[in-house]
Amino acid sequence: MKLLAPCLLVAVLVVFSVGMPANAQPNAGFVYGLGSDSCGTWNTDRHDFTTHLAQFSWVEGFVTGVTLVTPTVKSRDTDADGMEQWMDQYCQQHPLTRLIGASEALLDALKVQ
């Protein structure tokens, strides 16, 4: 029973980890996993804990990865709650944007000018 939640999360991540072309995104390429979901999906799944956790984990991983490989870009210090609220607002205003695009916009918002 104790393994049910972690196994379920892994199963959800595997099922949703399908790569899709990032059509109409600023840095067109191939996007793996939940980054290909739309902000509309983010909005719809906001109250589904497991799915939203997987989506937000993808966003956190993307933002962390970009900031680690581009150390010359200075970012504001924030926490997960701040990033999640920013994504909620962005996705409400841009439901057709994919999570990769929203995550790139989040990175732009975090940049120190």
TARA-V469434 format. One record per pair of residues at least 6 apart in sequence whose C-alpha atoms are under 7 Angstrom apart, sorted by the first residue. I is the first residue (numbers start at 0). J is the second residue. Records with the same first field share a line. If there is no record, write none. Layout:
# TARA-V469434
I=J + J
This chain:
# TARA-V469434
8=49
12=53
15=32 + 33
16=31 + 32 + 33
17=31 + 32
18=29 + 30 + 31 + 32
19=29 + 30 + 31 + 35
20=28 + 29 + 30
21=27 + 28 + 29 + 30 + 35
24=100
25=100
33=54 + 57
34=57 + 97 + 98 + 99
35=97 + 98 + 99
36=97 + 98
37=94 + 95 + 96 + 97 + 98
38=90 + 93 + 94 + 95 + 96 + 97 + 98
39=90 + 94 + 95
42=90 + 91
44=50 + 51
45=51
58=102
62=102 + 106
72=110
73=110 + 111
74=109 + 110 + 111
75=109 + 110 + 111
